Each structure stands twice: as C-alpha cells, then as structure tokens.
Amino acid sequence: MAGKVKSVYVCSECGYESVKWFGKCPGCGEWNTMEEQTPIVSAKGITRSKASIKPVQRLNEIDSDIEKRLSTGIKEFDRVLGGGIVEGSLVLLSGDPGIGKSTILLQICQSLGQKHTILYISGEESARQIKLRANRLNVDTENLFILAETDVSLIVETIKAEKPNMVIIDSIQTMMIDDISSSAGSITQVRECTNIFMHLAKSLGIPIFVVGHVNKDGAIAGPKVLEHIVDTVLYFEGERNYSYRILRSAKNRFGSTNEIGVFEMTQSGMNEVENPSLMMLSGRPKNTSGTCVACTMEGSRPILAEVQGLVTSSGFGTPRRMSTGFDYNRMSMIIAVLEKRAGFLFNGMDTYLNIIGGLKLYEPAADLSVAMALISSLKDKPVNENTLAFGEIGLAGEIRAVNNCEQRITEAQRLGFTKCIIPFHNYKALSKEIKINMDIVPVRNIRSAFDAITEE
C-alpha cells in the first residue's frame, strides 16, 4: 500500500518550499504568501540523458560568433529586444489584461510569416477567436499555424514534430502538466511549465514567446523564479484611458535593460511611435504656470516629457498630495527640500503631480523638472515654454550631476528648445566637440534654477 503523499508549502513570491506553514516566508520575508501544494512529479514526455558525466568545453574553444536574430518588422519592438529575436531564446511578455499583448504578437506573425513558420499556441481562445482577431488586424500569412491546447506534453510533441521557426504560448497561466495535481496557474504549474519550454527552446534552437499575466500589484503572476528562468522579460505599460502603450525591457540577456518602445493602440492594431518625445509634448499649454519639460533616459534613448504640478489652498486640516507617473515618496522629499532649503512653503497647500502621456519617470534626473513645476504653480509664474531642465536634487538643496548630459541636450536641441538648465558639474564636463546652438545655464541650487528657468 502506497504511503500517504505529504503536501508542501510554497511561497508565491520567491518559490521557497517548506514542510510546514509560515505566516512570514523565511526566504523573502513576505507575509501570507505560503500556499499548500502537492509534491512535484516529473512531467510526461520529457526525456533526460542517462549519462552520468557530461563533456566539458574550454572557454576559448566555444564559438563566440554573434547570435543570429530575426527581425520582427517592428522597429520599436526590435529596439527593446536589442536588435531582434535571438534564436533559442525564451521571452516573457507580460502586462495588464487588454493592454495589447496578443495583438502585437499577431502583428509580429504577419511580418515574420513572410519567410518563417510560426506556431501560435492558445490556452485562452479558440482557433476561431484568433482568426476573427487576425482578420481585424489584417493578418493573413500562410505560415501561421494555430493550436488550441493546454497540455504541455502534447504541445512539446507537436513542436518537435512541426519544428516551427518560432513559437508563441498564450498564456503560461493556462498551461498545465497532467502529472502535477495542482490546477493550471498555480505556482508549481507555472514554474515547471516555463522550465520545460526553456529546455525546449535551448535544445531545438527555437525562440519561444511566453505571455504572462500580472497580479493586482502589477508584478508577474507566479513565482519570482519565473523571471530568472527566461532570457528576456518585457512589460507592457499604459493606462486604459490612454491610447499609448510603453513596452519596457526589465531583463535582457542579449541587449540593454530599461530600453523602451512606444506604441499607439488603434482600430487596426499597435502602431509604433518613432518619435516619443514629440508625442509626449503634443498639446502642451503655453504661458501656463505649473508645467515644465523633463528629459529622462530610457535605456539608450533620451525622452522629453511634460511634468505638470498643481498647488492650491487646502480645505482640510491635513493637505492632500497625489502623484501620477512619479514616485510619491520622492515627491514628498522634494517638497521638504523646497521648504527647508529654498523657502518655498507648501504648508496648508494641496499638491498634485502628473506626468503627461502615461509615462512613468524613475530617474533622479527628473527631480529638477518636478521641483520647477511645483514652484511655478505655487508662485503662479509660468516657465518659459522653450526651456527644459534636468538634474538630481540633494537634501541640502544642491543640484547634482546626472549622466548622458550631452545626449539630453542634443535631443532638446533637435526638438527646438532654446534654453536648457543643467547641473553646474555637468556644464564643466561638456565636450567642446559637441555643437550646441542653445543657451546652456548651469545652476548649483534650487533657487538659482527657478530664477533662470522663469527668465524671458
């Protein structure tokens, strides 16, 4: 008689396993993340080598030729991937429901289908539903094959038999292994299914795109180890009320991270935006207080964005403060520095901050633009519309240097700006070879920056 199968407890955040339940995970320290799971049984259809010793290779004997890449036909998508799809890579594409993950993958199929065969495996939609969406997007390539299946063992055998040039799995949360008793989408199922697809991609040299859902906090649903398994992690960002979408690379073993691509959602699908700065600044109000232009680096690309601030008298005992597209805690720090070091008082004032276009600014170089927008609204004094500013603000009120200063200036100059407020230390390090046809104003502190940015 077989013994009783004991269950284990797995952390939904980090994948830590334990034979007993913990309120706080010993691995990552998160609370209430331990979920009961049955022990993992080896999956069907996966054969492993019986050799006990595997031959090793000398480092200088390994072929180091540049990896082969497939162009998606969409420049913005290729930019985020680092130049195209690498053969044998496993790419995770995640984002909120309805943001356009399946749409852009079908559009890629239309371009790649001219020369390559693609197998689209769907666990959420029927073949007829995919056909209807393909008709709306004008996708009619003959090299696109559809399989509506969730059993991983059958999918593996199909891929080995058909040997397509690329595979799309939509989505990983619907895939399941029969030998694992937990339901589809559980921590164990997601982790083991991704592991199988990773070995399959490497062994056959076939690039595999895996679509992943996100949870309410915006993180990828499933264990954190899922992001460690794949080669590339792409996030689709954007608000439902905006037509613009931002594709961001959070991890890329074949290119730079934090690279972004900008798209616009239309009736005919995703249209790439080749000049994001011009798009972000369109419709900018003139001679209005509380607005300032920032220049932030997204990967290797400088992007100009409009920062808007609104400071008004509060009707409550505790002033209200809100931030959209910028870290709330950093905004609070900037306000504290403005009060302590520069004498701009925000006590009893409601403060609102917004980054136009749905863009999220993570870089400290946006500090100066945020401060200028808030002071401009507080004093009701407009910032010169042809002026932009960038720089990090320290707790002493000083403006600290940022990287890629020359690239930021060049981008601002290309878009017609005539004045740029930069940190003093960046000004001293500017190369004499760069052609600058705009007024560069170096500043050391916040008050001098505001005086310079509001000059006519």
C-alpha positions in Angstrom: 0.0 0.0 0.0 1.4 3.3 -1.0 2.2 5.8 1.7 0.3 9.0 2.2 1.6 11.9 0.0 2.5 14.8 2.2 1.9 18.3 0.9 4.5 21.2 1.0 4.0 24.9 1.3 5.4 27.1 -1.4 5.9 30.9 -1.3 4.0 32.6 -4.2 6.7 35.4 -4.3 10.0 33.6 -4.2 9.2 29.9 -4.5 10.6 29.0 -1.1 9.4 25.5 0.0 8.7 24.2 3.5 7.0 21.2 5.0 5.1 23.4 7.4 3.2 26.6 7.1 4.7 30.0 8.0 2.9 33.3 8.3 6.1 35.1 7.1 8.1 33.5 4.4 11.7 32.7 5.6 13.0 33.3 2.1 11.8 36.7 1.1 10.1 38.0 4.3 6.7 38.5 2.7 3.6 37.8 4.8 0.7 35.3 3.9 2.4 34.1 0.8 2.8 30.4 1.7 0.4 28.2 -0.3 -0.2 24.5 0.1 1.0 22.4 -2.9 1.4 18.7 -3.6 4.9 17.3 -4.3 6.1 17.8 -7.9 6.2 14.7 -10.1 8.3 14.5 -13.2 6.4 15.7 -16.3 5.4 13.3 -19.2 7.1 13.5 -22.5 10.3 14.9 -21.1 13.3 12.6 -21.6 16.6 13.2 -19.8 20.0 11.9 -20.6 21.2 8.9 -18.6 24.8 9.8 -18.9 26.3 10.5 -15.5 29.1 12.7 -16.8 28.7 15.4 -19.5 31.6 16.6 -21.6 33.0 20.0 -20.7 34.4 22.7 -23.0 37.3 25.1 -22.8 36.2 28.7 -22.8 38.5 29.6 -25.7 37.1 26.7 -27.8 33.5 27.9 -27.5 32.1 29.5 -30.6 31.6 33.2 -29.9 30.1 34.3 -33.2 27.3 37.0 -33.0 24.0 35.4 -32.3 21.5 35.1 -35.1 18.5 37.4 -34.8 15.1 37.5 -36.5 13.7 40.9 -37.3 10.1 41.3 -36.1 9.4 44.0 -38.8 8.5 46.5 -36.0 11.5 48.8 -35.2 10.3 49.7 -31.7 9.9 46.0 -30.8 13.4 45.2 -32.2 14.9 48.1 -30.2 13.5 46.7 -27.0 14.8 43.2 -27.8 18.3 44.5 -28.5 18.1 44.2 -32.3 15.6 41.3 -32.9 14.6 37.9 -31.7 17.6 35.7 -30.8 17.3 32.0 -31.9 16.7 29.7 -29.0 15.7 32.5 -26.6 12.7 32.4 -24.2 10.9 35.7 -23.9 8.3 36.6 -21.3 5.8 39.3 -22.4 3.6 40.5 -19.5 1.1 43.2 -18.9 -2.4 44.1 -17.7 -5.4 42.4 -19.4 -6.5 44.1 -22.7 -3.3 46.2 -23.0 -2.3 44.6 -26.3 0.0 41.6 -25.7 -1.8 39.2 -28.0 -2.4 42.0 -30.6 1.2 42.9 -31.0 2.3 39.2 -31.2 -0.2 38.6 -34.0 1.2 41.6 -35.9 4.7 40.2 -35.5 3.4 36.9 -37.0 2.4 38.8 -40.1 5.9 40.2 -40.7 7.8 37.1 -39.7 5.4 34.8 -41.6 6.8 36.0 -44.9 9.9 33.9 -44.5 9.4 31.8 -41.3 6.8 29.4 -39.9 5.1 30.3 -36.6 3.2 28.1 -34.2 0.7 30.1 -32.1 -0.5 28.0 -29.1 -3.5 29.4 -27.3 -4.9 28.2 -24.0 -7.4 31.0 -23.6 -9.0 31.4 -27.0 -10.3 29.0 -29.6 -8.8 28.9 -33.1 -11.9 30.7 -34.4 -11.5 33.6 -32.0 -7.9 34.0 -33.1 -9.0 34.0 -36.7 -11.5 36.8 -36.1 -8.8 38.9 -34.4 -6.4 38.2 -37.2 -9.0 39.4 -39.7 -9.4 42.7 -37.8 -5.6 43.2 -37.8 -5.2 42.2 -41.5 -3.0 39.2 -40.6 -3.3 36.7 -43.4 0.1 35.0 -43.6 0.1 31.3 -44.7 2.9 30.4 -42.4 1.0 31.0 -39.2 -0.4 27.8 -37.6 -2.8 27.7 -34.7 -3.1 25.2 -31.9 -5.6 25.5 -29.1 -4.2 23.3 -26.3 -3.2 23.5 -22.7 -1.5 20.0 -22.1 2.3 20.7 -22.1 3.2 17.1 -23.1 1.1 17.3 -26.2 2.5 20.8 -27.0 6.1 19.6 -26.7 5.4 16.7 -29.1 3.7 19.0 -31.6 6.6 21.4 -31.6 9.1 18.6 -32.1 7.1 17.2 -35.0 6.3 20.5 -36.7 9.7 22.2 -36.0 8.4 25.8 -36.5 10.8 28.8 -36.6 9.1 30.5 -33.7 6.5 29.5 -31.0 4.1 31.7 -29.1 2.5 30.5 -25.8 -0.6 32.5 -24.8 -0.6 32.3 -21.9 1.7 30.4 -19.4 -1.0 30.6 -16.7 -3.3 28.3 -18.7 -0.6 25.6 -19.4 -0.6 22.5 -17.2 1.2 19.2 -16.7 -1.0 16.2 -16.0 1.4 14.6 -13.6 1.1 17.6 -11.3 -2.1 17.5 -9.3 -2.4 21.3 -8.8 -4.6 23.4 -11.1 -3.4 25.5 -14.0 -2.0 28.8 -13.0 -0.7 27.6 -9.6 2.9 28.3 -8.5 4.1 24.8 -9.3 2.4 24.6 -12.7 3.7 27.9 -13.9 7.3 27.2 -12.8 7.5 23.7 -14.2 5.8 24.6 -17.5 8.2 27.5 -18.0 11.2 25.2 -17.2 10.0 22.8 -19.9 9.7 25.5 -22.5 13.1 26.8 -21.6 14.8 23.4 -22.2 12.8 23.0 -25.4 13.9 26.4 -26.8 17.6 25.8 -26.0 17.7 22.2 -27.3 15.9 22.9 -30.6 17.1 26.5 -31.1 13.6 27.8 -31.5 12.7 31.2 -30.0 9.6 31.0 -27.7 7.4 33.9 -26.6 5.5 33.3 -23.4 2.6 35.6 -22.5 2.3 36.1 -18.7 -0.5 37.8 -16.7 0.2 40.3 -13.9 -1.4 40.5 -10.4 -3.1 43.5 -8.8 0.2 45.0 -7.8 1.5 44.9 -11.4 4.0 42.1 -10.9 4.1 39.0 -13.0 1.7 36.4 -11.6 3.5 33.3 -10.4 6.8 32.8 -8.5 9.7 35.3 -8.9 11.9 32.4 -10.2 9.8 32.6 -13.4 11.7 35.8 -14.3 15.0 34.2 -13.6 14.3 31.3 -15.9 13.6 33.3 -19.1 16.1 35.2 -21.1 14.1 38.4 -21.6 11.3 40.0 -19.6 9.2 42.6 -21.3 6.5 44.7 -19.6 3.6 46.4 -21.4 2.7 49.5 -19.5 -0.1 52.0 -20.1 -3.4 53.3 -18.8 -6.7 52.1 -20.2 -7.7 55.7 -20.7 -4.7 56.4 -22.9 -4.1 55.1 -26.4 -0.4 55.0 -25.9 1.4 51.9 -24.7 5.0 51.5 -23.5 7.0 48.3 -23.9 9.8 48.1 -21.4 12.6 45.7 -21.1 13.2 44.7 -17.5 15.7 42.0 -18.2 17.6 41.1 -21.4 20.5 38.7 -21.7 21.0 39.8 -25.3 20.7 43.6 -25.0 20.4 46.6 -22.7 17.8 46.7 -20.0 15.3 49.5 -19.3 15.0 50.1 -23.1 11.5 51.1 -24.1 9.4 51.2 -27.2 6.3 53.4 -27.6 3.1 52.2 -29.4 -0.3 53.7 -30.1 -3.4 51.4 -29.9 -5.7 51.9 -32.8 -8.5 50.0 -34.5 -6.0 48.3 -36.8 -3.7 47.3 -34.0 -0.5 48.6 -32.5 1.2 51.5 -34.4 4.8 52.3 -33.4 5.7 55.8 -32.4 9.1 56.6 -33.7 9.4 60.0 -32.1 8.1 59.6 -28.5 9.3 63.0 -27.3 7.2 64.8 -29.9 4.2 62.7 -28.9 4.7 63.4 -25.2 4.9 67.1 -25.8 2.0 67.5 -28.2 -0.8 69.8 -26.9 1.4 71.4 -24.3 -0.2 74.6 -22.9 1.6 77.9 -23.4 2.1 80.7 -20.8 0.6 78.5 -18.1 2.1 78.0 -14.6 2.8 74.6 -13.2 4.3 72.9 -16.2 7.9 72.1 -17.0 9.7 69.8 -19.5 11.9 67.0 -18.3 14.5 64.9 -20.2 14.8 61.3 -18.9 17.0 58.4 -20.3 15.1 55.3 -21.1 17.8 52.8 -21.9 19.9 54.5 -24.6 17.2 56.8 -25.7 16.6 60.3 -24.3 12.8 61.2 -24.0 11.3 64.5 -23.3 8.2 64.5 -21.1 5.9 67.2 -19.7 5.7 67.4 -15.9 2.6 69.2 -14.5 2.2 70.4 -11.0 -0.8 71.9 -9.2 -0.5 73.6 -5.8 -3.7 75.1 -4.3 -5.1 76.0 -0.9 -6.3 73.0 1.1 -9.7 72.9 2.7 -8.7 70.1 5.1 -6.5 70.0 8.2 -4.0 67.7 6.5 -3.1 68.8 2.9 -3.7 66.3 0.2 -0.8 65.2 -2.0 -1.1 62.9 -5.1 1.4 61.8 -7.7 0.8 60.0 -11.0 3.8 58.7 -13.0 6.3 59.8 -10.4 7.3 58.2 -7.1 5.2 59.7 -4.3 7.9 59.4 -1.6 10.4 61.2 -3.8 7.9 63.9 -4.5 7.4 64.3 -0.7 11.2 64.6 -0.3 11.5 67.3 -3.0 8.7 69.3 -1.3 10.5 69.0 2.1 13.8 70.3 0.5 12.0 73.2 -1.2 10.5 74.2 2.2 13.7 73.8 4.2 16.4 74.9 1.8 14.7 77.3 -0.6 11.9 78.9 1.5 9.0 77.8 -0.7 6.3 76.9 1.8 3.8 74.2 0.9 2.1 74.0 4.3 -1.7 74.1 4.1 -1.5 73.5 0.3 -2.8 70.5 -1.7 -0.2 69.3 -4.1 -0.8 67.3 -7.3 1.8 66.0 -9.7 1.2 64.4 -13.1 3.4 63.1 -15.9 1.6 63.6 -19.2 1.0 60.7 -21.6 1.0 57.9 -19.1 4.9 57.8 -18.9 6.5 56.9 -15.6 9.7 58.7 -14.6 12.0 56.6 -12.4 15.2 58.5 -13.0 16.5 61.0 -10.4 17.3 63.4 -13.2 13.6 64.4 -13.3 13.9 65.9 -9.8 14.6 69.4 -11.0 11.7 69.5 -13.5 9.3 68.3 -10.8 10.6 71.0 -8.4 10.3 73.7 -11.1 6.7 72.7 -11.9 5.7 72.7 -8.3 7.3 76.1 -7.6 5.8 77.5 -10.8 2.3 76.6 -9.7 2.9 77.8 -6.1 4.1 81.2 -7.3 1.7 81.2 -10.3 4.6 82.1 -12.6 4.9 80.3 -15.9 8.1 78.6 -17.0 9.4 79.6 -20.4 7.9 77.3 -22.9 11.2 76.8 -24.8 13.1 75.8 -21.7 13.7 72.4 -20.1 15.6 71.3 -17.0 17.1 68.2 -15.6 19.2 67.4 -12.5 19.1 65.5 -9.3 18.2 67.3 -6.1 20.1 66.6 -2.9 18.8 67.0 0.6 21.0 70.1 1.0 19.1 71.8 -1.9 22.1 71.3 -4.3 21.6 70.3 -8.0 23.8 67.2 -8.6 25.2 66.0 -11.9 23.5 63.3 -14.0 24.7 61.0 -16.7 24.3 61.3 -20.5 24.1 65.1 -20.4 25.2 65.6 -24.0 22.6 63.2 -25.3 19.8 65.0 -23.4 21.0 68.4 -24.8 21.1 67.1 -28.3 17.6 65.7 -28.1 16.2 69.0 -26.7 18.0 71.0 -29.4 16.6 68.7 -32.1 13.0 69.4 -30.9 13.5 73.2 -31.0 14.2 74.1 -27.3 16.4 77.2 -26.9 17.3 77.0 -23.3 18.5 74.2 -21.0 19.0 74.3 -17.3 21.6 71.7 -16.2 23.7 71.0 -13.1 26.9 73.1 -12.8 29.2 70.0 -12.6 27.7 68.7 -15.9 28.5 72.0 -17.6 32.2 71.8 -16.7 32.3 68.3 -18.2 30.7 69.2 -21.6 32.7 68.2 -24.6 33.9 71.0 -26.8 33.3 68.9 -29.9 29.5 68.9 -29.5 27.7 71.6 -31.4 25.3 73.5 -29.1 23.0 76.1 -30.6 21.0 76.8 -27.5 21.5 78.7 -24.2 23.0 76.4 -21.6 22.5 77.6 -18.0 24.5 75.8 -15.2 22.9 76.0 -11.7 24.1 75.0 -8.3 20.9 75.1 -6.2 17.1 75.2 -6.5 16.5 78.9 -6.1 19.0 79.8 -8.8 17.4 77.2 -11.1 13.9 78.7 -10.7 15.3 82.2 -11.3 16.9 81.0 -14.5 14.0 78.9 -15.8 11.4 81.7 -15.5 13.5 84.4 -17.2 12.2 85.7 -20.5 
